[in-house]
Amino acid sequence: PSPANLIDANRPRGLTRDICHRYERKSLLVTSNQPFREWDEIFPSGSMTVAAVDRLVHHCHIVGIKGESYRQKAAAARVSSDQSDPPT
């Protein structure tokens, strides 16, 4: 399923509100496993996406981390273990 299907309709509005409220007032740390080009799937409108991203990238430091996710690696190990040792 797409990220938009996993997030209830009010969360993106709340995230946008929080970003706008903290813009140029306080620090804000945001982590995401989605590149900015895919954020249109998260926010209900393109203008809301532009507003959020614009405020986030102004005065920011973007740190891109590449590599395998520890959570995905642990989940894959659990699935592999479950499949090799089925319940009796």
N, C-alpha and C positions, 0 to 999 in steps of 0.2 A: 504494500500500500504506500501511497505517496505521503510525505510528511503532513500535508494539509489534512489528510484523513485522520491523522493521529492526534492533532491538536484541536481542542475545542474552540469554537468560534470566538470566544472572548479573550483568549490568551494572547493572540497577536496584537489586539488593540491595547491590552495592558502592557505588553512589551514596548509597543510604540510610545505609549504614554510615559512609561518609565524612562525610556531613552530621551524623549523630549524634555522631561522634567530635569534630568541630570545633565543635559547638554550644557557645556561650558560652566557648570556649577561644581560638579563633583566627578570623581573618577568612576569609571564603569568598566568592568571586565566581562566580556562576552565570549563564550566558547560555542563553537558550532562544528558539526561534521558536514555541513552543507556549504558549498561555495556561494558567494553573493549572487551569482547568476541564477541560482536555484531558489532564492528567497521569495520569488514571486509565488511559489507553491505554498509558502507558509503564511504570508500575509493576505488578507482578503482583497486587496487592490494594489495595482501597480504604484499608485501615488503613495500609498502607505509604505510600501517597500522602499521607494526612493527616499522618502522622508527619513525613515529609520537608518538606512545605509548611509545617507548623506551626513547625518549627525554622528554616526559611529566613526566614519573614516576621517572626519575633519579633526585635526589635532591627534591622530591616533598612531599607534604602533601596531602593525599587524605581524603576528608571529605565525608563520605557516609550519606545521609539524607534519612530516611525512613518515610513514611507517605503519606497521600493523598495530591496531588497537589492542591494548591489553585485555579489554573486556571481550572483544571478539575472539581473541585467542583463547581466553578462559572458557567462553561459551562453546567454542569448537571442541575444546578438550572434553568438556562435560558431555557433549553430544556423542563424541567418539567413544567415550567411556561407557555411556548408556547403551550404545549399539553393540559394543563388544561384550558387555556383561548384562544381558537382558534379565528382567526379574523372573523368578521361578515360582 
